[in-house]
Amino acid sequence: MQITYRIEHNCKLVLKLDPKNIKALIRFIPIQVQRNDLNEALENIEKLKGILSHDDRDVLRLQKLLNQKQSKADKKMGKKLKNIF
């Protein structure tokens, strides 16, 4: 947890100075996904796509990670909504 916090903190500092820093974006997006900041992660993936190619290995890996997390969140929400109605 401490390491994740340090990585997140350092990435935020770098991105404040250079919002298009590839290395910081690549390291920060998985942390955003892990913390369920999915909208922010998607924004950063789109930013990364603007810098790198859409079929870049890192972009595809991060997009897959986000899609998996979103799918799990959607299923969880579906179960909650099913229990309500």
N, CA, C and O atoms as CSV, one atom per row, in Angstrom:
chain,resi,resn,atom,element,x,y,z
A,1,MET,N,N,0.821,-1.196,0.000
A,1,MET,CA,C,0.000,0.000,0.000
A,1,MET,C,C,0.863,1.258,0.000
A,1,MET,O,O,0.574,2.227,-0.703
A,2,GLN,N,N,1.913,1.225,0.791
A,2,GLN,CA,C,2.817,2.369,0.873
A,2,GLN,C,C,3.482,2.634,-0.481
A,2,GLN,O,O,3.638,3.784,-0.891
A,3,ILE,N,N,3.868,1.566,-1.162
A,3,ILE,CA,C,4.515,1.730,-2.466
A,3,ILE,C,C,3.529,2.326,-3.467
A,3,ILE,O,O,3.885,3.213,-4.242
A,4,THR,N,N,2.285,1.835,-3.448
A,4,THR,CA,C,1.261,2.361,-4.348
A,4,THR,C,C,1.039,3.847,-4.095
A,4,THR,O,O,0.902,4.633,-5.032
A,5,TYR,N,N,1.003,4.219,-2.824
A,5,TYR,CA,C,0.815,5.629,-2.485
A,5,TYR,C,C,1.965,6.472,-3.030
A,5,TYR,O,O,1.741,7.552,-3.578
A,6,ARG,N,N,3.184,5.985,-2.882
A,6,ARG,CA,C,4.347,6.736,-3.374
A,6,ARG,C,C,4.324,6.863,-4.892
A,6,ARG,O,O,4.621,7.927,-5.436
A,7,ILE,N,N,3.972,5.779,-5.572
A,7,ILE,CA,C,3.894,5.824,-7.030
A,7,ILE,C,C,2.818,6.821,-7.462
A,7,ILE,O,O,3.037,7.635,-8.359
A,8,GLU,N,N,1.655,6.745,-6.814
A,8,GLU,CA,C,0.564,7.661,-7.135
A,8,GLU,C,C,0.983,9.109,-6.898
A,8,GLU,O,O,0.749,9.977,-7.739
A,9,HIS,N,N,1.596,9.358,-5.764
A,9,HIS,CA,C,2.040,10.707,-5.425
A,9,HIS,C,C,3.052,11.228,-6.446
A,9,HIS,O,O,2.939,12.357,-6.922
A,10,ASN,N,N,4.027,10.408,-6.773
A,10,ASN,CA,C,5.060,10.821,-7.733
A,10,ASN,C,C,4.477,11.045,-9.131
A,10,ASN,O,O,4.857,11.990,-9.823
A,11,CYS,N,N,3.561,10.178,-9.536
A,11,CYS,CA,C,2.938,10.338,-10.849
A,11,CYS,C,C,2.135,11.633,-10.917
A,11,CYS,O,O,2.173,12.343,-11.921
A,12,LYS,N,N,1.406,11.936,-9.837
A,12,LYS,CA,C,0.633,13.180,-9.807
A,12,LYS,C,C,1.544,14.394,-9.929
A,12,LYS,O,O,1.219,15.353,-10.629
A,13,LEU,N,N,2.688,14.350,-9.246
A,13,LEU,CA,C,3.643,15.460,-9.339
A,13,LEU,C,C,4.157,15.632,-10.758
A,13,LEU,O,O,4.207,16.743,-11.285
A,14,VAL,N,N,4.535,14.524,-11.366
A,14,VAL,CA,C,5.066,14.573,-12.735
A,14,VAL,C,C,3.993,15.063,-13.699
A,14,VAL,O,O,4.259,15.910,-14.552
A,15,LEU,N,N,2.776,14.528,-13.564
A,15,LEU,CA,C,1.700,14.905,-14.488
A,15,LEU,C,C,1.256,16.350,-14.300
A,15,LEU,O,O,0.722,16.963,-15.225
A,16,LYS,N,N,1.473,16.891,-13.111
A,16,LYS,CA,C,1.172,18.303,-12.895
A,16,LYS,C,C,2.130,19.169,-13.713
A,16,LYS,O,O,1.742,20.202,-14.258
A,17,LEU,N,N,3.387,18.729,-13.787
A,17,LEU,CA,C,4.396,19.469,-14.546
A,17,LEU,C,C,4.320,19.172,-16.042
A,17,LEU,O,O,4.527,20.051,-16.878
A,18,ASP,N,N,4.022,17.918,-16.357
A,18,ASP,CA,C,3.977,17.482,-17.753
A,18,ASP,C,C,2.798,16.525,-17.938
A,18,ASP,O,O,2.967,15.316,-17.783
A,19,PRO,N,N,1.602,17.042,-18.267
A,19,PRO,CA,C,0.402,16.210,-18.360
A,19,PRO,C,C,0.460,15.103,-19.413
A,19,PRO,O,O,-0.371,14.195,-19.407
A,20,LYS,N,N,1.433,15.176,-20.311
A,20,LYS,CA,C,1.549,14.162,-21.362
A,20,LYS,C,C,2.753,13.246,-21.155
A,20,LYS,O,O,3.235,12.628,-22.103
A,21,ASN,N,N,3.232,13.159,-19.930
A,21,ASN,CA,C,4.373,12.294,-19.635
A,21,ASN,C,C,3.933,10.837,-19.748
A,21,ASN,O,O,3.123,10.361,-18.953
A,22,ILE,N,N,4.466,10.144,-20.730
A,22,ILE,CA,C,4.047,8.778,-21.043
A,22,ILE,C,C,4.309,7.828,-19.876
A,22,ILE,O,O,3.431,7.056,-19.490
A,23,LYS,N,N,5.491,7.885,-19.330
A,23,LYS,CA,C,5.858,6.970,-18.250
A,23,LYS,C,C,4.948,7.147,-17.035
A,23,LYS,O,O,4.515,6.163,-16.435
A,24,ALA,N,N,4.662,8.381,-16.677
A,24,ALA,CA,C,3.790,8.644,-15.525
A,24,ALA,C,C,2.365,8.169,-15.813
A,24,ALA,O,O,1.722,7.586,-14.941
A,25,LEU,N,N,1.870,8.409,-17.016
A,25,LEU,CA,C,0.520,7.948,-17.371
A,25,LEU,C,C,0.425,6.429,-17.315
A,25,LEU,O,O,-0.540,5.882,-16.780
A,26,ILE,N,N,1.426,5.748,-17.868
A,26,ILE,CA,C,1.411,4.287,-17.893
A,26,ILE,C,C,1.443,3.711,-16.483
A,26,ILE,O,O,0.849,2.662,-16.231
A,27,ARG,N,N,2.118,4.371,-15.576
A,27,ARG,CA,C,2.176,3.887,-14.196
A,27,ARG,C,C,0.970,4.315,-13.368
A,27,ARG,O,O,0.592,3.632,-12.416
A,28,PHE,N,N,0.369,5.437,-13.726
A,28,PHE,CA,C,-0.730,5.990,-12.932
A,28,PHE,C,C,-2.080,5.345,-13.258
A,28,PHE,O,O,-2.907,5.168,-12.364
A,29,ILE,N,N,-2.310,4.997,-14.508
A,29,ILE,CA,C,-3.599,4.437,-14.930
A,29,ILE,C,C,-3.963,3.160,-14.159
A,29,ILE,O,O,-5.100,3.051,-13.698
A,30,PRO,N,N,-3.056,2.197,-13.998
A,30,PRO,CA,C,-3.445,1.003,-13.214
A,30,PRO,C,C,-3.831,1.328,-11.766
A,30,PRO,O,O,-4.681,0.653,-11.184
A,31,ILE,N,N,-3.223,2.334,-11.200
A,31,ILE,CA,C,-3.586,2.740,-9.839
A,31,ILE,C,C,-4.997,3.314,-9.838
A,31,ILE,O,O,-5.784,3.032,-8.935
A,32,GLN,N,N,-5.318,4.121,-10.850
A,32,GLN,CA,C,-6.670,4.664,-10.956
A,32,GLN,C,C,-7.697,3.541,-11.117
A,32,GLN,O,O,-8.769,3.581,-10.513
A,33,VAL,N,N,-7.365,2.555,-11.925
A,33,VAL,CA,C,-8.272,1.421,-12.124
A,33,VAL,C,C,-8.440,0.655,-10.816
A,33,VAL,O,O,-9.556,0.290,-10.448
A,34,GLN,N,N,-7.352,0.415,-10.126
A,34,GLN,CA,C,-7.383,-0.304,-8.851
A,34,GLN,C,C,-8.265,0.424,-7.835
A,34,GLN,O,O,-8.956,-0.213,-7.041
A,35,ARG,N,N,-8.239,1.733,-7.862
A,35,ARG,CA,C,-9.021,2.545,-6.912
A,35,ARG,C,C,-10.416,2.883,-7.425
A,35,ARG,O,O,-11.123,3.698,-6.831
A,36,ASN,N,N,-10.808,2.255,-8.528
A,36,ASN,CA,C,-12.133,2.451,-9.138
A,36,ASN,C,C,-12.363,3.881,-9.624
A,36,ASN,O,O,-13.506,4.334,-9.681
A,37,ASP,N,N,-11.314,4.582,-9.968
A,37,ASP,CA,C,-11.417,5.898,-10.610
A,37,ASP,C,C,-11.461,5.672,-12.123
A,37,ASP,O,O,-10.577,6.105,-12.862
A,38,LEU,N,N,-12.516,4.983,-12.557
A,38,LEU,CA,C,-12.562,4.495,-13.936
A,38,LEU,C,C,-12.722,5.612,-14.957
A,38,LEU,O,O,-12.155,5.529,-16.046
A,39,ASN,N,N,-13.476,6.650,-14.633
A,39,ASN,CA,C,-13.620,7.766,-15.572
A,39,ASN,C,C,-12.294,8.492,-15.782
A,39,ASN,O,O,-11.939,8.845,-16.907
A,40,GLU,N,N,-11.571,8.708,-14.691
A,40,GLU,CA,C,-10.269,9.370,-14.792
A,40,GLU,C,C,-9.271,8.485,-15.548
A,40,GLU,O,O,-8.467,8.978,-16.338
A,41,ALA,N,N,-9.333,7.181,-15.297
A,41,ALA,CA,C,-8.454,6.250,-16.012
A,41,ALA,C,C,-8.745,6.291,-17.505
A,41,ALA,O,O,-7.825,6.288,-18.323
A,42,LEU,N,N,-10.026,6.328,-17.856
A,42,LEU,CA,C,-10.404,6.399,-19.271
A,42,LEU,C,C,-9.897,7.689,-19.904
A,42,LEU,O,O,-9.398,7.674,-21.029
A,43,GLU,N,N,-10.020,8.803,-19.191
A,43,GLU,CA,C,-9.506,10.078,-19.710
A,43,GLU,C,C,-7.999,9.993,-19.961
A,43,GLU,O,O,-7.503,10.484,-20.975
A,44,ASN,N,N,-7.286,9.374,-19.041
A,44,ASN,CA,C,-5.837,9.259,-19.207
A,44,ASN,C,C,-5.463,8.281,-20.318
A,44,ASN,O,O,-4.455,8.471,-20.998
A,45,ILE,N,N,-6.272,7.232,-20.505
A,45,ILE,CA,C,-6.023,6.325,-21.631
A,45,ILE,C,C,-6.228,7.071,-22.945
A,45,ILE,O,O,-5.451,6.906,-23.886
A,46,GLU,N,N,-7.267,7.884,-23.008
A,46,GLU,CA,C,-7.504,8.674,-24.224
A,46,GLU,C,C,-6.354,9.657,-24.464
A,46,GLU,O,O,-5.942,9.877,-25.603
A,47,LYS,N,N,-5.853,10.233,-23.400
A,47,LYS,CA,C,-4.702,11.136,-23.510
A,47,LYS,C,C,-3.486,10.372,-24.045
A,47,LYS,O,O,-2.742,10.868,-24.891
A,48,LEU,N,N,-3.308,9.163,-23.532
A,48,LEU,CA,C,-2.196,8.319,-23.966
A,48,LEU,C,C,-2.345,7.931,-25.435
A,48,LEU,O,O,-1.361,7.873,-26.173
A,49,LYS,N,N,-3.584,7.665,-25.854
A,49,LYS,CA,C,-3.841,7.340,-27.265
A,49,LYS,C,C,-3.490,8.513,-28.173
A,49,LYS,O,O,-3.080,8.315,-29.317
A,50,GLY,N,N,-3.650,9.729,-27.666
A,50,GLY,CA,C,-3.290,10.908,-28.440
A,50,GLY,C,C,-1.791,11.073,-28.599
A,50,GLY,O,O,-1.321,11.722,-29.533
A,51,ILE,N,N,-1.041,10.476,-27.674
A,51,ILE,CA,C,0.417,10.573,-27.721
A,51,ILE,C,C,1.006,9.385,-28.469
A,51,ILE,O,O,1.870,9.538,-29.332
A,52,LEU,N,N,0.520,8.201,-28.119
A,52,LEU,CA,C,1.010,6.962,-28.729
A,52,LEU,C,C,-0.010,6.478,-29.760
A,52,LEU,O,O,-1.082,7.064,-29.909
A,53,SER,N,N,0.326,5.441,-30.443
A,53,SER,CA,C,-0.582,4.832,-31.403
A,53,SER,C,C,-1.698,4.103,-30.657
A,53,SER,O,O,-1.499,3.634,-29.536
A,54,HIS,N,N,-2.867,4.011,-31.282
A,54,HIS,CA,C,-4.006,3.320,-30.669
A,54,HIS,C,C,-3.724,1.828,-30.483
A,54,HIS,O,O,-4.320,1.187,-29.618
A,55,ASP,N,N,-2.823,1.280,-31.287
A,55,ASP,CA,C,-2.506,-0.141,-31.168
A,55,ASP,C,C,-1.175,-0.376,-30.449
A,55,ASP,O,O,-0.586,-1.451,-30.560
A,56,ASP,N,N,-0.713,0.625,-29.720
A,56,ASP,CA,C,0.488,0.470,-28.910
A,56,ASP,C,C,0.232,-0.583,-27.838
A,56,ASP,O,O,-0.864,-0.661,-27.282
A,57,ARG,N,N,1.233,-1.380,-27.556
A,57,ARG,CA,C,1.114,-2.484,-26.607
A,57,ARG,C,C,0.644,-2.006,-25.228
A,57,ARG,O,O,-0.239,-2.619,-24.628
A,58,ASP,N,N,1.226,-0.926,-24.731
A,58,ASP,CA,C,0.840,-0.412,-23.414
A,58,ASP,C,C,-0.584,0.121,-23.417
A,58,ASP,O,O,-1.328,-0.088,-22.459
A,59,VAL,N,N,-0.965,0.802,-24.476
A,59,VAL,CA,C,-2.329,1.332,-24.581
A,59,VAL,C,C,-3.331,0.185,-24.581
A,59,VAL,O,O,-4.343,0.239,-23.882
A,60,LEU,N,N,-3.050,-0.844,-25.359
A,60,LEU,CA,C,-3.956,-1.996,-25.426
A,60,LEU,C,C,-4.046,-2.707,-24.081
A,60,LEU,O,O,-5.132,-3.120,-23.675
A,61,ARG,N,N,-2.932,-2.853,-23.389
A,61,ARG,CA,C,-2.906,-3.514,-22.082
A,61,ARG,C,C,-3.732,-2.723,-21.069
A,61,ARG,O,O,-4.517,-3.299,-20.316
A,62,LEU,N,N,-3.552,-1.420,-21.053
A,62,LEU,CA,C,-4.285,-0.580,-20.105
A,62,LEU,C,C,-5.770,-0.528,-20.443
A,62,LEU,O,O,-6.610,-0.514,-19.543
A,63,GLN,N,N,-6.097,-0.500,-21.725
A,63,GLN,CA,C,-7.496,-0.516,-22.141
A,63,GLN,C,C,-8.159,-1.824,-21.716
A,63,GLN,O,O,-9.303,-1.824,-21.260
A,64,LYS,N,N,-7.447,-2.932,-21.863
A,64,LYS,CA,C,-7.973,-4.238,-21.454
A,64,LYS,C,C,-8.197,-4.275,-19.943
A,64,LYS,O,O,-9.219,-4.777,-19.477
A,65,LEU,N,N,-7.248,-3.747,-19.185
A,65,LEU,CA,C,-7.370,-3.687,-17.729
A,65,LEU,C,C,-8.607,-2.886,-17.326
A,65,LEU,O,O,-9.375,-3.310,-16.463
A,66,LEU,N,N,-8.793,-1.740,-17.949
A,66,LEU,CA,C,-9.949,-0.894,-17.661
A,66,LEU,C,C,-11.245,-1.602,-18.047
A,66,LEU,O,O,-12.216,-1.568,-17.291
A,67,ASN,N,N,-11.271,-2.231,-19.198
A,67,ASN,CA,C,-12.479,-2.931,-19.651
A,67,ASN,C,C,-12.865,-4.057,-18.696
A,67,ASN,O,O,-14.046,-4.258,-18.412
A,68,GLN,N,N,-11.868,-4.790,-18.204
A,68,GLN,CA,C,-12.142,-5.876,-17.261
A,68,GLN,C,C,-12.734,-5.333,-15.963
A,68,GLN,O,O,-13.703,-5.881,-15.438
A,69,LYS,N,N,-12.154,-4.268,-15.456
A,69,LYS,CA,C,-12.641,-3.666,-14.217
A,69,LYS,C,C,-14.041,-3.101,-14.417
A,69,LYS,O,O,-14.894,-3.239,-13.540
A,70,GLN,N,N,-14.285,-2.472,-15.549
A,70,GLN,CA,C,-15.603,-1.904,-15.844
A,70,GLN,C,C,-16.642,-3.010,-15.957
A,70,GLN,O,O,-17.768,-2.858,-15.484
A,71,SER,N,N,-16.267,-4.118,-16.581
A,71,SER,CA,C,-17.180,-5.244,-16.725
A,71,SER,C,C,-17.578,-5.798,-15.355
A,71,SER,O,O,-18.748,-6.097,-15.119
A,72,LYS,N,N,-16.608,-5.932,-14.463
A,72,LYS,CA,C,-16.896,-6.410,-13.105
A,72,LYS,C,C,-17.808,-5.433,-12.368
A,72,LYS,O,O,-18.736,-5.847,-11.672
A,73,ALA,N,N,-17.545,-4.150,-12.520
A,73,ALA,CA,C,-18.368,-3.128,-11.863
A,73,ALA,C,C,-19.791,-3.148,-12.414
A,73,ALA,O,O,-20.751,-2.989,-11.660
A,74,ASP,N,N,-19.929,-3.344,-13.727
A,74,ASP,CA,C,-21.252,-3.400,-14.343
A,74,ASP,C,C,-22.048,-4.601,-13.841
A,74,ASP,O,O,-23.242,-4.490,-13.564
A,75,LYS,N,N,-21.376,-5.760,-13.726
A,75,LYS,CA,C,-22.044,-6.969,-13.228
A,75,LYS,C,C,-22.486,-6.782,-11.780
A,75,LYS,O,O,-23.587,-7.178,-11.398
A,76,LYS,N,N,-21.622,-6.182,-10.993
A,76,LYS,CA,C,-21.946,-5.938,-9.587
A,76,LYS,C,C,-23.143,-4.997,-9.468
A,76,LYS,O,O,-24.038,-5.227,-8.654
A,77,MET,N,N,-23.158,-3.953,-10.269
A,77,MET,CA,C,-24.266,-3.009,-10.260
A,77,MET,C,C,-25.545,-3.681,-10.733
A,77,MET,O,O,-26.621,-3.425,-10.192
A,78,GLY,N,N,-25.434,-4.536,-11.735
A,78,GLY,CA,C,-26.601,-5.265,-12.239
A,78,GLY,C,C,-27.225,-6.133,-11.160
A,78,GLY,O,O,-28.448,-6.203,-11.038
A,79,LYS,N,N,-26.376,-6.798,-10.371
A,79,LYS,CA,C,-26.901,-7.633,-9.279
A,79,LYS,C,C,-27.594,-6.779,-8.242
A,79,LYS,O,O,-28.645,-7.163,-7.729
A,80,LYS,N,N,-27.024,-5.623,-7.921
A,80,LYS,CA,C,-27.641,-4.737,-6.928
A,80,LYS,C,C,-28.985,-4.233,-7.426
A,80,LYS,O,O,-29.956,-4.193,-6.670
A,81,LEU,N,N,-29.045,-3.850,-8.690
A,81,LEU,CA,C,-30.289,-3.336,-9.256
A,81,LEU,C,C,-31.338,-4.439,-9.348
A,81,LEU,O,O,-32.528,-4.188,-9.158
A,82,LYS,N,N,-30.899,-5.652,-9.638
A,82,LYS,CA,C,-31.821,-6.791,-9.735
A,82,LYS,C,C,-32.475,-7.044,-8.387
A,82,LYS,O,O,-33.659,-7.374,-8.322
A,83,ASN,N,N,-31.712,-6.892,-7.309
A,83,ASN,CA,C,-32.250,-7.104,-5.967
A,83,ASN,C,C,-33.207,-5.995,-5.555
A,83,ASN,O,O,-34.090,-6.218,-4.727
A,84,ILE,N,N,-33.046,-4.823,-6.112
A,84,ILE,CA,C,-33.934,-3.704,-5.785
A,84,ILE,C,C,-35.305,-3.905,-6.429
A,84,ILE,O,O,-36.335,-3.665,-5.800
A,85,PHE,N,N,-35.308,-4.348,-7.686
A,85,PHE,CA,C,-36.561,-4.506,-8.409
A,85,PHE,C,C,-36.967,-5.924,-8.296
A,85,PHE,O,O,-38.006,-6.314,-8.829
